[in-house]
Amino acid sequence: MDGRAAFTLTANAGREWATDDRPDGDADIYGVTADLGIDVNQNLSLFFFGMWEHNGYHDEHLSVNDDLIPSARTPAATISTSSRPG
């Protein structure tokens, strides 16, 4: 491409301490970002960006999301469609 393109790959890491007494505690953060810039001609340039990040929380707090709380299944209700004469 004769100097008309640039590619950058960056690794990210960090730590977030529980803010406002967050129930799931501190978090370790890591990820990568990548970007590509291309000058197609004097009037057109393209830029592409991608990012992946993982936040690993230290404490498991199931009540934050009720979908994660295990519960006993209740039997489905039986609906009767028959009618009695009279």
N, CA, C and O atoms as a Tinker XYZ file with bonds, in Angstrom:
   344  protein
     1  N      0.830000   -1.204000    0.000000    73     2
     2  CA     0.000000    0.000000    0.000000    64     1     3
     3  C      0.871000    1.263000    0.000000    63     2     4     5
     4  O      0.341000    2.374000   -0.025000    81     3
     5  N      2.175000    1.107000    0.028000    73     3     6
     6  CA     3.078000    2.243000   -0.131000    64     5     7
     7  C      2.840000    3.338000    0.913000    63     6     8     9
     8  O      2.777000    4.519000    0.571000    81     7
     9  N      2.708000    2.948000    2.185000    73     7    10
    10  CA     2.551000    3.928000    3.252000    64     9    11
    11  C      1.171000    4.546000    3.372000    63    10    12    13
    12  O      1.008000    5.542000    4.077000    81    11
    13  N      0.169000    3.980000    2.702000    73    11    14
    14  CA    -1.186000    4.553000    2.751000    64    13    15
    15  C     -2.103000    3.801000    3.708000    63    14    16    17
    16  O     -3.314000    4.020000    3.705000    81    15
    17  N     -1.542000    2.925000    4.518000    73    15    18
    18  CA    -2.358000    2.165000    5.462000    64    17    19
    19  C     -1.623000    2.057000    6.795000    63    18    20    21
    20  O     -0.394000    2.078000    6.845000    81    19
    21  N     -2.391000    1.942000    7.862000    73    19    22
    22  CA    -1.820000    1.753000    9.206000    64    21    23
    23  C     -2.702000    0.779000    9.974000    63    22    24    25
    24  O     -3.929000    0.860000    9.931000    81    23
    25  N     -2.050000   -0.148000   10.679000    73    23    26
    26  CA    -2.760000   -1.127000   11.509000    64    25    27
    27  C     -2.214000   -1.012000   12.924000    63    26    28    29
    28  O     -1.000000   -0.979000   13.120000    81    27
    29  N     -3.099000   -0.950000   13.908000    73    27    30
    30  CA    -2.701000   -0.848000   15.306000    64    29    31
    31  C     -3.415000   -1.925000   16.116000    63    30    32    33
    32  O     -4.622000   -2.117000   15.971000    81    31
    33  N     -2.679000   -2.619000   16.961000    73    31    34
    34  CA    -3.224000   -3.629000   17.866000    64    33    35
    35  C     -2.758000   -3.263000   19.268000    63    34    36    37
    36  O     -1.562000   -3.096000   19.507000    81    35
    37  N     -3.709000   -3.138000   20.201000    73    35    38
    38  CA    -3.395000   -2.686000   21.553000    64    37    39
    39  C     -3.983000   -3.647000   22.573000    63    38    40    41
    40  O     -5.138000   -4.053000   22.451000    81    39
    41  N     -3.196000   -4.012000   23.577000    73    39    42
    42  CA    -3.689000   -4.821000   24.699000    64    41    43
    43  C     -4.031000   -3.875000   25.846000    63    42    44    45
    44  O     -3.283000   -2.942000   26.141000    81    43
    45  N     -5.169000   -4.127000   26.487000    73    43    46
    46  CA    -5.646000   -3.282000   27.588000    64    45    47
    47  C     -5.791000   -4.122000   28.856000    63    46    48    49
    48  O     -6.195000   -5.283000   28.798000    81    47
    49  N     -5.462000   -3.533000   29.984000    73    47    50
    50  CA    -5.663000   -4.209000   31.269000    64    49    51
    51  C     -5.879000   -3.150000   32.336000    63    50    52    53
    52  O     -5.362000   -2.037000   32.246000    81    51
    53  N     -6.655000   -3.521000   33.351000    73    51    54
    54  CA    -6.888000   -2.577000   34.431000    64    53    55
    55  C     -7.622000   -3.221000   35.586000    63    54    56    57
    56  O     -7.946000   -4.408000   35.557000    81    55
    57  N     -7.875000   -2.428000   36.586000    73    55    58
    58  CA    -8.597000   -2.896000   37.777000    64    57    59
    59  C     -9.572000   -1.798000   38.179000    63    58    60    61
    60  O     -9.223000   -0.618000   38.214000    81    59
    61  N    -10.787000   -2.205000   38.480000    73    59    62
    62  CA   -11.797000   -1.259000   38.943000    64    61    63
    63  C    -12.205000   -1.662000   40.351000    63    62    64    65
    64  O    -12.645000   -2.786000   40.590000    81    63
    65  N    -12.053000   -0.729000   41.274000    73    63    66
    66  CA   -12.473000   -1.000000   42.647000    64    65    67
    67  C    -13.958000   -0.720000   42.759000    63    66    68    69
    68  O    -14.472000    0.188000   42.106000    81    67
    69  N    -14.657000   -1.497000   43.588000    73    67    70
    70  CA   -16.109000   -1.400000   43.720000    64    69    71
    71  C    -16.538000    0.054000   43.927000    63    70    72    73
    72  O    -16.154000    0.698000   44.903000    81    71
    73  N    -17.327000    0.543000   43.004000    73    71    74
    74  CA   -17.793000    1.923000   43.098000    64    73    75
    75  C    -19.184000    1.939000   43.728000    63    74    76    77
    76  O    -20.017000    1.085000   43.423000    81    75
    77  N    -19.425000    2.887000   44.584000    73    75    78
    78  CA   -20.724000    3.026000   45.257000    64    77    79
    79  C    -21.171000    1.735000   45.907000    63    78    80    81
    80  O    -22.352000    1.394000   45.863000    81    79
    81  N    -20.233000    1.009000   46.515000    73    79    82
    82  CA   -20.533000   -0.265000   47.195000    64    81    83
    83  C    -21.255000   -1.245000   46.278000    63    82    84    85
    84  O    -22.225000   -1.884000   46.686000    81    83
    85  N    -20.783000   -1.362000   45.046000    73    83    86
    86  CA   -21.381000   -2.288000   44.081000    64    85    87
    87  C    -21.411000   -3.699000   44.668000    63    86    88    89
    88  O    -20.405000   -4.141000   45.224000    81    87
    89  N    -22.522000   -4.415000   44.565000    73    87    90
    90  CA   -22.660000   -5.709000   45.234000    64    89    91
    91  C    -21.757000   -6.811000   44.688000    63    90    92    93
    92  O    -21.486000   -7.774000   45.405000    81    91
    93  N    -21.281000   -6.708000   43.450000    73    91    94
    94  CA   -20.443000   -7.782000   42.920000    64    93    95
    95  C    -18.955000   -7.478000   43.033000    63    94    96    97
    96  O    -18.140000   -8.175000   42.429000    81    95
    97  N    -18.593000   -6.471000   43.780000    73    95    98
    98  CA   -17.206000   -6.246000   44.162000    64    97    99
    99  C    -16.325000   -5.624000   43.084000    63    98   100   101
   100  O    -16.800000   -5.025000   42.119000    81    99
   101  N    -15.018000   -5.795000   43.290000    73    99   102
   102  CA   -14.021000   -5.256000   42.372000    64   101   103
   103  C    -14.042000   -6.019000   41.054000    63   102   104   105
   104  O    -14.632000   -7.095000   40.956000    81   103
   105  N    -13.385000   -5.445000   40.033000    73   103   106
   106  CA   -13.344000   -6.108000   38.732000    64   105   107
   107  C    -11.956000   -5.978000   38.125000    63   106   108   109
   108  O    -11.353000   -4.906000   38.161000    81   107
   109  N    -11.452000   -7.074000   37.568000    73   107   110
   110  CA   -10.262000   -7.049000   36.735000    64   109   111
   111  C    -10.736000   -6.899000   35.289000    63   110   112   113
   112  O    -11.665000   -7.584000   34.862000    81   111
   113  N    -10.102000   -6.009000   34.548000    73   111   114
   114  CA   -10.536000   -5.706000   33.190000    64   113   115
   115  C     -9.357000   -5.986000   32.252000    63   114   116   117
   116  O     -8.231000   -5.566000   32.519000    81   115
   117  N     -9.625000   -6.696000   31.155000    73   115   118
   118  CA    -8.599000   -6.884000   30.131000    64   117   119
   119  C     -9.256000   -7.019000   28.775000    63   118   120   121
   120  O    -10.433000   -7.367000   28.676000    81   119
   121  N     -8.499000   -6.744000   27.736000    73   119   122
   122  CA    -9.054000   -6.830000   26.392000    64   121   123
   123  C     -8.062000   -6.391000   25.340000    63   122   124   125
   124  O     -6.894000   -6.136000   25.636000    81   123
   125  N     -8.532000   -6.305000   24.114000    73   123   126
   126  CA    -7.716000   -5.865000   22.981000    64   125   127
   127  C     -8.531000   -4.922000   22.102000    63   126   128   129
   128  O     -9.755000   -5.027000   22.022000    81   127
   129  N     -7.839000   -4.015000   21.455000    73   127   130
   130  CA    -8.453000   -3.173000   20.432000    64   129   131
   131  C     -7.588000   -3.260000   19.178000    63   130   132   133
   132  O     -6.372000   -3.439000   19.255000    81   131
   133  N     -8.229000   -3.133000   18.042000    73   131   134
   134  CA    -7.525000   -3.136000   16.766000    64   133   135
   135  C     -8.159000   -2.086000   15.864000    63   134   136   137
   136  O     -9.378000   -1.921000   15.853000    81   135
   137  N     -7.332000   -1.385000   15.115000    73   135   138
   138  CA    -7.878000   -0.466000   14.130000    64   137   139
   139  C     -7.020000   -0.482000   12.870000    63   138   140   141
   140  O     -5.819000   -0.749000   12.915000    81   139
   141  N     -7.665000   -0.192000   11.754000    73   139   142
   142  CA    -7.032000   -0.185000   10.447000    64   141   143
   143  C     -7.488000    1.065000    9.710000    63   142   144   145
   144  O     -8.686000    1.297000    9.544000    81   143
   145  N     -6.542000    1.856000    9.276000    73   143   146
   146  CA    -6.840000    3.045000    8.493000    64   145   147
   147  C     -6.217000    2.924000    7.111000    63   146   148   149
   148  O     -5.039000    2.589000    6.986000    81   147
   149  N     -6.995000    3.192000    6.080000    73   147   150
   150  CA    -6.527000    3.052000    4.698000    64   149   151
   151  C     -6.896000    4.310000    3.914000    63   150   152   153
   152  O     -8.041000    4.761000    3.937000    81   151
   153  N     -5.907000    4.866000    3.223000    73   151   154
   154  CA    -6.161000    5.949000    2.269000    64   153   155
   155  C     -6.333000    5.319000    0.895000    63   154   156   157
   156  O     -5.358000    4.909000    0.265000    81   155
   157  N     -7.579000    5.245000    0.434000    73   155   158
   158  CA    -7.870000    4.621000   -0.859000    64   157   159
   159  C     -7.365000    5.519000   -1.994000    63   158   160   161
   160  O     -6.702000    5.043000   -2.915000    81   159
   161  N     -7.675000    6.804000   -1.926000    73   159   162
   162  CA    -7.157000    7.803000   -2.862000    64   161   163
   163  C     -7.141000    9.150000   -2.148000    63   162   164   165
   164  O     -7.328000    9.198000   -0.932000    81   163
   165  N     -6.926000   10.231000   -2.867000    73   163   166
   166  CA    -6.831000   11.543000   -2.225000    64   165   167
   167  C     -8.161000   12.001000   -1.620000    63   166   168   169
   168  O     -8.166000   12.851000   -0.729000    81   167
   169  N     -9.270000   11.462000   -2.081000    73   167   170
   170  CA   -10.587000   11.894000   -1.610000    64   169   171
   171  C    -11.288000   10.898000   -0.688000    63   170   172   173
   172  O    -12.329000   11.220000   -0.115000    81   171
   173  N    -10.742000    9.707000   -0.538000    73   171   174
   174  CA   -11.442000    8.664000    0.221000    64   173   175
   175  C    -10.483000    7.937000    1.155000    63   174   176   177
   176  O     -9.454000    7.411000    0.733000    81   175
   177  N    -10.847000    7.921000    2.429000    73   175   178
   178  CA   -10.118000    7.157000    3.439000    64   177   179
   179  C    -11.111000    6.279000    4.191000    63   178   180   181
   180  O    -12.268000    6.657000    4.370000    81   179
   181  N    -10.665000    5.123000    4.624000    73   179   182
   182  CA   -11.504000    4.190000    5.376000    64   181   183
   183  C    -10.851000    3.935000    6.729000    63   182   184   185
   184  O     -9.627000    3.921000    6.854000    81   183
   185  N    -11.698000    3.732000    7.744000    73   183   186
   186  CA   -11.201000    3.444000    9.079000    64   185   187
   187  C    -12.071000    2.348000    9.686000    63   186   188   189
   188  O    -13.298000    2.455000    9.693000    81   187
   189  N    -11.443000    1.310000   10.186000    73   187   190
   190  CA   -12.147000    0.194000   10.828000    64   189   191
   191  C    -11.611000    0.045000   12.248000    63   190   192   193
   192  O    -10.410000    0.173000   12.484000    81   191
   193  N    -12.516000   -0.227000   13.195000    73   191   194
   194  CA   -12.148000   -0.334000   14.603000    64   193   195
   195  C    -12.874000   -1.513000   15.222000    63   194   196   197
   196  O    -14.055000   -1.733000   14.952000    81   195
   197  N    -12.176000   -2.264000   16.045000    73   195   198
   198  CA   -12.793000   -3.377000   16.769000    64   197   199
   199  C    -12.264000   -3.421000   18.194000    63   198   200   201
   200  O    -11.121000   -3.048000   18.461000    81   199
   201  N    -13.115000   -3.882000   19.105000    73   199   202
   202  CA   -12.731000   -3.933000   20.514000    64   201   203
   203  C    -13.370000   -5.128000   21.191000    63   202   204   205
   204  O    -14.530000   -5.449000   20.935000    81   203
   205  N    -12.615000   -5.786000   22.054000    73   203   206
   206  CA   -13.133000   -6.853000   22.902000    64   205   207
   207  C    -12.639000   -6.560000   24.315000    63   206   208   209
   208  O    -11.469000   -6.240000   24.522000    81   207
   209  N    -13.554000   -6.674000   25.294000    73   207   210
   210  CA   -13.191000   -6.401000   26.681000    64   209   211
   211  C    -13.900000   -7.389000   27.597000    63   210   212   213
   212  O    -15.060000   -7.740000   27.381000    81   211
   213  N    -13.190000   -7.824000   28.612000    73   211   214
   214  CA   -13.766000   -8.725000   29.614000    64   213   215
   215  C    -13.667000   -8.057000   30.980000    63   214   216   217
   216  O    -12.610000   -7.551000   31.356000    81   215
   217  N    -14.763000   -8.057000   31.712000    73   215   218
   218  CA   -14.802000   -7.539000   33.080000    64   217   219
   219  C    -15.039000   -8.716000   34.011000    63   218   220   221
   220  O    -16.130000   -9.285000   34.020000    81   219
   221  N    -14.041000   -9.085000   34.789000    73   219   222
   222  CA   -14.148000  -10.213000   35.712000    64   221   223
   223  C    -14.432000   -9.724000   37.112000    63   222   224   225
   224  O    -13.527000   -9.262000   37.807000    81   223
   225  N    -15.689000   -9.821000   37.539000    73   223   226
   226  CA   -16.069000   -9.371000   38.874000    64   225   227
   227  C    -15.671000  -10.407000   39.917000    63   226   228   229
   228  O    -15.693000  -11.606000   39.638000    81   227
   229  N    -15.311000   -9.961000   41.106000    73   227   230
   230  CA   -14.768000  -10.847000   42.130000    64   229   231
   231  C    -15.830000  -11.544000   42.962000    63   230   232   233
   232  O    -15.611000  -12.669000   43.410000    81   231
   233  N    -16.953000  -10.919000   43.179000    73   231   234
   234  CA   -17.988000  -11.495000   44.029000    64   233   235
   235  C    -19.193000  -11.870000   43.178000    63   234   236   237
   236  O    -19.617000  -11.108000   42.309000    81   235
   237  N    -19.735000  -13.049000   43.438000    73   235   238
   238  CA   -20.950000  -13.453000   42.731000    64   237   239
   239  C    -22.144000  -12.941000   43.519000    63   238   240   241
   240  O    -22.293000  -13.240000   44.704000    81   239
   241  N    -22.977000  -12.184000   42.865000    73   239   242
   242  CA   -24.138000  -11.602000   43.536000    64   241   243
   243  C    -25.365000  -11.897000   42.677000    63   242   244   245
   244  O    -25.677000  -11.147000   41.752000    81   243
   245  N    -26.056000  -12.988000   42.984000    73   243   246
   246  CA   -27.137000  -13.460000   42.125000    64   245   247
   247  C    -28.368000  -12.573000   42.143000    63   246   248   249
   248  O    -29.136000  -12.585000   41.181000    81   247
   249  N    -28.584000  -11.810000   43.191000    73   247   250
   250  CA   -29.812000  -11.020000   43.242000    64   249   251
   251  C    -29.770000   -9.812000   42.306000    63   250   252   253
   252  O    -30.783000   -9.132000   42.148000    81   251
   253  N    -28.621000   -9.527000   41.681000    73   251   254
   254  CA   -28.542000   -8.437000   40.707000    64   253   255
   255  C    -29.383000   -8.777000   39.488000    63   254   256   257
   256  O    -30.022000   -7.898000   38.909000    81   255
   257  N    -29.387000  -10.044000   39.093000    73   255   258
   258  CA   -30.149000  -10.488000   37.934000    64   257   259
   259  C    -30.988000  -11.691000   38.351000    63   258   260   261
   260  O    -30.446000  -12.767000   38.606000    81   259
   261  N    -32.278000  -11.520000   38.421000    73   259   262
   262  CA   -33.155000  -12.597000   38.877000    64   261   263
   263  C    -33.135000  -13.815000   37.958000    63   262   264   265
   264  O    -33.510000  -14.905000   38.390000    81   263
   265  N    -32.710000  -13.664000   36.708000    73   263   266
   266  CA   -32.649000  -14.808000   35.804000    64   265   267
   267  C    -31.602000  -15.824000   36.237000    63   266   268   269
   268  O    -31.675000  -16.987000   35.839000    81   267
   269  N    -30.631000  -15.410000   37.043000    73   267   270
   270  CA   -29.554000  -16.299000   37.454000    64   269   271
   271  C    -29.850000  -17.049000   38.742000    63   270   272   273
   272  O    -29.099000  -17.949000   39.119000    81   271
   273  N    -30.934000  -16.691000   39.422000    73   271   274
   274  CA   -31.253000  -17.328000   40.695000    64   273   275
   275  C    -31.941000  -18.662000   40.433000    63   274   276   277
   276  O    -33.005000  -18.700000   39.815000    81   275
   277  N    -31.340000  -19.756000   40.898000    73   275   278
   278  CA   -32.002000  -21.052000   40.691000    64   277   279
   279  C    -33.288000  -21.128000   41.508000    63   278   280   281
   280  O    -33.335000  -20.678000   42.652000    81   279
   281  N    -34.307000  -21.689000   40.922000    73   279   282
   282  CA   -35.570000  -21.831000   41.639000    64   281   283
   283  C    -36.201000  -23.166000   41.264000    63   282   284   285
   284  O    -35.955000  -23.713000   40.190000    81   283
   285  N    -37.019000  -23.671000   42.177000    73   283   286
   286  CA   -37.728000  -24.922000   41.906000    64   285   287
   287  C    -38.826000  -24.647000   40.886000    63   286   288   289
   288  O    -39.524000  -23.636000   40.958000    81   287
   289  N    -38.959000  -25.547000   39.958000    73   287   290
   290  CA   -40.022000  -25.379000   38.957000    64   289   291
   291  C    -41.371000  -25.709000   39.575000    63   290   292   293
   292  O    -41.523000  -26.693000   40.299000    81   291
   293  N    -42.314000  -24.888000   39.281000    73   291   294
   294  CA   -43.663000  -25.166000   39.746000    64   293   295
   295  C    -44.404000  -25.858000   38.623000    63   294   296   297
   296  O    -44.226000  -25.499000   37.460000    81   295
   297  N    -45.235000  -26.847000   38.941000    73   295   298
   298  CA   -45.959000  -27.540000   37.878000    64   297   299
   299  C    -46.920000  -26.595000   37.168000    63   298   300   301
   300  O    -47.506000  -25.699000   37.775000    81   299
   301  N    -47.062000  -26.817000   35.885000    73   299   302
   302  CA   -47.959000  -25.973000   35.089000    64   301   303
   303  C    -49.398000  -26.161000   35.552000    63   302   304   305
   304  O    -49.795000  -27.260000   35.938000    81   303
   305  N    -50.151000  -25.117000   35.514000    73   303   306
   306  CA   -51.561000  -25.186000   35.906000    64   305   307
   307  C    -52.332000  -25.969000   34.853000    63   306   308   309
   308  O    -52.068000  -25.858000   33.655000    81   307
   309  N    -53.282000  -26.755000   35.320000    73   307   310
   310  CA   -54.111000  -27.524000   34.406000    64   309   311
   311  C    -55.370000  -26.723000   34.099000    63   310   312   313
   312  O    -56.069000  -26.265000   35.003000    81   311
   313  N    -55.637000  -26.566000   32.844000    73   311   314
   314  CA   -56.824000  -25.819000   32.427000    64   313   315
   315  C    -57.833000  -26.810000   31.879000    63   314   316   317
   316  O    -57.531000  -27.574000   30.962000    81   315
   317  N    -59.007000  -26.797000   32.432000    73   315   318
   318  CA   -60.050000  -27.691000   31.992000    64   317   319
   319  C    -61.002000  -26.944000   31.055000    63   318   320   321
   320  O    -61.498000  -25.864000   31.374000    81   319
   321  N    -61.238000  -27.546000   29.900000    73   319   322
   322  CA   -62.146000  -26.898000   28.941000    64   321   323
   323  C    -63.480000  -27.631000   28.840000    63   322   324   325
   324  O    -64.359000  -27.231000   28.078000    81   323
   325  N    -63.622000  -28.686000   29.601000    73   323   326
   326  CA   -64.897000  -29.405000   29.542000    64   325   327
   327  C    -65.932000  -28.676000   30.413000    63   326   328   329
   328  O    -65.594000  -28.041000   31.411000    81   327
   329  N    -67.160000  -28.784000   30.015000    73   327   330
   330  CA   -68.239000  -28.178000   30.807000    64   329   331
   331  C    -69.244000  -29.250000   31.207000    63   330   332   333
   332  O    -69.462000  -30.225000   30.488000    81   331
   333  N    -69.839000  -29.048000   32.351000    73   331   334
   334  CA   -70.850000  -30.001000   32.827000    64   333   335
   335  C    -72.222000  -29.484000   32.462000    63   334   336   337
   336  O    -72.485000  -28.286000   32.566000    81   335
   337  N    -73.092000  -30.369000   32.039000    73   335   338
   338  CA   -74.443000  -29.937000   31.750000    64   337   339
   339  C    -75.180000  -29.583000   33.044000    63   338   340   341
   340  O    -74.976000  -30.190000   34.096000    81   339
   341  N    -76.028000  -28.595000   32.919000    73   339   342
   342  CA   -76.902000  -28.353000   34.006000    64   341   343
   343  C    -76.781000  -27.127000   34.699000    63   342   344
   344  O    -77.523000  -26.879000   35.650000    81   343
